[in-house]
Amino acid sequence: MILFGPMTVTEVLQSLPVVMMNASSTGSDPDAVANLQASTYNFGLSKKIRSLR
């Protein structure tokens, strides 16, 4: 998520728990979920990291 986009280390570290939760709950590959999140961030759909808390 850091290598191919404008996400900072802090943003990536904040989003990793959500990425892992989504990957485990859907049975998806965590790399695929992380790439999807990075793509949506790069596209500008959401610059705000959201949590389910």
C-alpha positions as CSV (number, residue, x, y, z in Angstrom):
1,M,0.0,0.0,0.0
2,I,3.0,2.3,0.6
3,L,5.0,1.4,-2.5
4,F,2.4,2.2,-5.2
5,G,0.5,5.1,-3.8
6,P,0.4,8.3,-1.7
7,M,-0.5,6.6,1.5
8,T,1.7,7.4,4.5
9,V,3.1,4.9,6.9
10,T,0.7,6.1,9.5
11,E,-2.3,5.7,7.2
12,V,-1.2,2.2,6.2
13,L,-0.7,1.1,9.9
14,Q,-4.2,2.5,10.8
15,S,-5.8,0.6,7.9
16,L,-4.2,-2.8,8.4
17,P,-6.5,-4.0,11.1
18,V,-9.5,-3.2,8.9
19,V,-7.8,-4.9,5.9
20,M,-7.2,-8.1,8.0
21,M,-10.7,-8.1,9.4
22,N,-12.2,-7.8,5.9
23,A,-9.9,-10.5,4.5
24,S,-10.6,-12.9,7.3
25,S,-14.4,-12.4,7.3
26,T,-14.7,-12.8,3.6
27,G,-12.0,-15.5,3.2
28,S,-10.1,-13.3,0.7
29,D,-6.4,-13.0,0.3
30,P,-5.2,-10.1,2.5
31,D,-2.9,-8.9,-0.3
32,A,-5.9,-8.5,-2.6
33,V,-7.9,-6.6,0.0
34,A,-4.9,-4.3,0.7
35,N,-4.4,-3.7,-3.0
36,L,-8.1,-2.9,-3.4
37,Q,-8.0,-0.4,-0.5
38,A,-4.9,1.2,-1.9
39,S,-6.5,1.5,-5.3
40,T,-9.6,3.1,-3.9
41,Y,-7.5,5.5,-1.9
42,N,-5.4,6.4,-5.0
43,F,-8.6,6.9,-7.0
44,G,-9.8,9.4,-4.4
45,L,-12.9,7.6,-3.2
46,S,-11.9,7.9,0.4
47,K,-9.0,9.8,1.9
48,K,-10.4,9.1,5.4
49,I,-9.6,5.9,7.1
50,R,-12.8,4.5,8.6
51,S,-13.1,2.1,11.4
52,L,-16.1,0.0,12.6
53,R,-15.6,1.2,16.2
